[in-house]
């Protein structure tokens, strides 16, 4: 038996000693580290870009490099690295949008609030939402789900009833239509211009649709999926009025105050229900400003005034809370004199002033950053709708 085992071990030793791939193993490890460096450099935030690449079949003469990305330049850098290494490889990196989509690589959200999830599954985490009329990029399809990217660059999965697929030329045509914005926290589009007409859809603040005709009291509108409905004129403003008016701090705070009592929802970004950063996004979007999606993202952008003395804070400042400026977990809007409005359990008002009756001790201790938005319009993470190419 010992002699037999020794023979087996000898054969295995000869086989592996003669396999040149073993000599490549340290090189492959080094190569993978370099690929990971490229990934981290090009995609520091995986919520807004995709560059996932790995190496397989490392014991074969020709390795396989597989993965997915929406950054063609990222794939090109990795392929150049592989070619320079001299290692033979097969390219299996998918680039979005995937070819099977054909020309339908754009879409417009077509229900009042389209849920975006972390995976193509209704049980997956709700990560964000897209309001009706929001133009989105379509990256890939998977069994009735679409991976999309919203104008704030956030990426998630939406099921097919939530969007209407468009070609680039169809999206361009939509941009030229006369669009109307719903300007109330909530309401309904109805089937006819009558008091007791049946509902076609519910509506939330910021929903956007095409105007077909108008009468004394109603707009006839068309949703992105082609449905026709009627909306009260007094509840809407024109796209031009919405985008051309100068953003106003008082109005941002007014919208936030109108949302008092609205329930907290992780991933919520509409006036139906919001998470903390969803509330700040909604209040600013009503003034034609697109903020970054999450609190930790919003904290990166805008001016950053000194906040050690609360007297330095002004109404409209975004207040960020967490373990540190690098670990932000919560955000609210400063109302002045240390008070702020935020979504925690529900939209409510608290203060970081120890003398105030609504003082929030835990948040005061955790105030780690402040961002001043309106002085930084059309900079990274703070974009006016009127200047965003997906809308215009």
KABEL-V785791 format. One record per residue. N is the residue number from 1. RES is the residue in one letter. SS is DSSP state (A for helix, B for strand, O for the rest). D_FIRST is the distance of its C-alpha to the first C-alpha in whole Angstrom. Layout:
BEGIN
N	RES	SS	D_FIRST
N	RES	SS	D_FIRST
END
This chain:
BEGIN
1	X	O	0
2	X	A	4
3	X	A	5
4	X	A	5
5	X	A	6
6	X	A	9
7	X	A	10
8	X	A	11
9	X	A	12
10	X	A	14
11	X	A	16
12	X	A	17
13	X	A	18
14	X	A	20
15	X	A	21
16	X	A	23
17	X	A	24
18	X	O	26
19	X	O	28
20	X	O	31
21	X	A	31
22	X	A	29
23	X	A	32
24	X	A	35
25	X	A	33
26	X	A	36
27	X	A	38
28	X	A	38
29	X	A	38
30	X	A	41
31	X	A	43
32	X	A	42
33	X	A	44
34	X	A	47
35	X	A	47
36	X	A	47
37	X	A	50
38	X	A	52
39	X	A	51
40	X	A	53
41	X	A	56
42	X	A	57
43	X	O	56
44	X	O	57
45	X	O	58
46	X	O	55
47	X	O	58
48	X	O	60
49	X	O	58
50	X	O	54
51	X	B	52
52	X	B	48
53	X	B	46
54	X	B	42
55	X	B	39
56	X	B	37
57	X	O	34
58	X	O	33
59	X	O	30
60	X	O	32
61	X	O	34
62	X	O	37
63	X	B	38
64	X	B	40
65	X	B	43
66	X	B	44
67	X	B	46
68	X	B	50
69	X	B	53
70	X	O	57
71	X	O	58
72	X	A	57
73	X	A	58
74	X	A	55
75	X	A	53
76	X	A	54
77	X	A	54
78	X	A	50
79	X	A	50
80	X	A	52
81	X	A	49
82	X	A	46
83	X	A	48
84	X	A	49
85	X	A	45
86	X	O	44
87	X	O	41
88	X	O	41
89	X	B	42
90	X	B	43
91	X	B	46
92	X	B	46
93	X	B	48
94	X	B	51
95	X	B	54
96	X	O	57
97	X	O	59
98	X	O	57
99	X	A	58
100	X	A	58
101	X	A	61
102	X	O	63
103	X	O	66
104	X	O	66
105	X	O	65
106	X	B	68
107	X	B	69
108	X	B	71
109	X	B	71
110	X	O	73
111	X	O	73
112	X	O	74
113	X	B	71
114	X	B	68
115	X	B	65
116	X	B	62
117	X	B	59
118	X	O	56
119	X	O	54
120	X	O	55
121	X	O	55
122	X	O	58
123	X	O	56
124	X	O	55
125	X	O	57
126	X	B	60
127	X	B	61
128	X	B	64
129	X	B	67
130	X	B	69
131	X	B	73
132	X	O	74
133	X	O	75
134	X	O	73
135	X	B	72
136	X	B	68
137	X	B	65
138	X	B	63
139	X	B	59
140	X	B	57
141	X	B	57
142	X	B	55
143	X	O	55
144	X	O	59
145	X	B	59
146	X	B	60
147	X	B	58
148	X	B	62
149	X	B	63
150	X	O	67
151	X	O	69
152	X	O	68
153	X	O	65
154	X	O	63
155	X	B	60
156	X	B	59
157	X	B	59
158	X	B	62
159	X	B	62
160	X	A	64
161	X	A	67
162	X	A	68
163	X	B	68
164	X	B	70
165	X	B	68
166	X	B	70
167	X	O	70
168	X	A	72
169	X	A	75
170	X	A	75
171	X	A	75
172	X	A	77
173	X	A	80
174	X	A	79
175	X	A	80
176	X	O	83
177	X	O	84
178	X	O	87
179	X	B	84
180	X	B	85
181	X	B	83
182	X	B	83
183	X	O	85
184	X	O	85
185	X	O	82
186	X	B	81
187	X	B	83
188	X	B	83
189	X	B	84
190	X	B	85
191	X	O	86
192	X	O	90
193	X	O	92
194	X	O	94
195	X	O	93
196	X	O	91
197	X	O	89
198	X	O	86
199	X	B	83
200	X	B	81
201	X	B	79
202	X	B	79
203	X	B	79
204	X	B	78
205	X	O	80
206	X	O	79
207	X	O	78
208	X	B	79
209	X	B	81
210	X	B	83
211	X	B	87
212	X	B	88
213	X	B	92
214	X	B	94
215	X	O	97
216	X	O	99
217	X	O	96
218	X	B	93
219	X	B	90
220	X	B	89
221	X	B	85
222	X	B	82
223	X	O	79
224	X	O	76
225	X	O	75
226	X	O	78
227	X	O	79
228	X	B	83
229	X	B	85
230	X	B	87
231	X	B	87
232	X	B	90
233	X	A	92
234	X	A	93
235	X	A	89
236	X	B	88
237	X	B	88
238	X	B	88
239	X	A	85
240	X	A	88
241	X	A	89
242	X	A	86
243	X	A	84
244	X	A	88
245	X	O	89
246	X	O	88
247	X	O	85
248	X	O	87
249	X	A	85
250	X	A	88
251	X	A	87
252	X	A	83
253	X	A	84
254	X	A	86
255	X	A	83
256	X	A	81
257	X	A	83
258	X	A	84
259	X	O	80
260	X	O	80
261	X	O	79
262	X	O	76
263	X	B	73
264	X	B	70
265	X	O	67
266	X	O	64
267	X	O	64
268	X	O	68
269	X	B	70
270	X	B	73
271	X	O	76
272	X	O	75
273	X	B	72
274	X	B	71
275	X	O	68
276	X	A	70
277	X	A	69
278	X	A	70
279	X	A	74
280	X	A	74
281	X	A	73
282	X	A	76
283	X	A	79
284	X	A	78
285	X	A	78
286	X	O	81
287	X	O	83
288	X	O	81
289	X	B	78
290	X	B	74
291	X	B	72
292	X	O	69
293	X	O	67
294	X	O	65
295	X	A	67
296	X	A	64
297	X	A	65
298	X	A	69
299	X	O	69
300	X	O	68
301	X	O	71
302	X	O	75
303	X	B	77
304	X	O	75
305	X	O	78
306	X	O	78
307	X	O	78
308	X	O	78
309	X	O	81
310	X	A	82
311	X	A	85
312	X	A	83
313	X	O	82
314	X	O	84
315	X	O	84
316	X	O	82
317	X	O	79
318	X	B	76
319	X	B	74
320	X	B	70
321	X	B	69
322	X	B	65
323	X	O	63
324	X	O	64
325	X	O	66
326	X	O	62
327	X	O	61
328	X	B	64
329	X	B	64
330	X	B	67
331	X	B	71
332	X	B	74
333	X	B	78
334	X	B	80
335	X	B	84
336	X	B	85
337	X	O	86
338	X	O	82
339	X	B	82
340	X	B	79
341	X	B	78
342	X	B	75
343	X	B	73
344	X	O	71
345	X	O	71
346	X	B	74
347	X	B	76
348	X	B	78
349	X	B	80
350	X	B	79
351	X	B	80
352	X	O	79
353	X	O	82
354	X	O	82
355	X	O	85
356	X	O	85
357	X	O	85
358	X	O	82
359	X	B	80
360	X	O	76
361	X	A	75
362	X	A	71
363	X	A	72
364	X	A	74
365	X	A	71
366	X	O	69
367	X	B	71
368	X	B	69
369	X	B	71
370	X	B	74
371	X	B	75
372	X	B	78
373	X	O	78
374	X	A	81
375	X	A	82
376	X	A	79
377	X	O	79
378	X	O	77
379	X	B	75
380	X	O	71
381	X	O	70
382	X	B	74
383	X	B	75
384	X	B	79
385	X	A	78
386	X	A	81
387	X	A	79
388	X	O	76
389	X	O	75
390	X	O	74
391	X	O	77
392	X	O	79
END
